[in-house]
């Protein structure tokens, strides 16, 4: 769950075999995610 300063919260669903989706892999995926304000260029 990603919590922002406002009331909105965002979930991230990652589908992968359990043996692949380790904590390390999940941290690498999360490091590439950015929540930007509506209308912003990402």
Secondary structure, DSSP 4 states (H G I P E B T S, - for coil): -EE-SSS-EE-------TTT--HHHHHHHHTT-----TT---
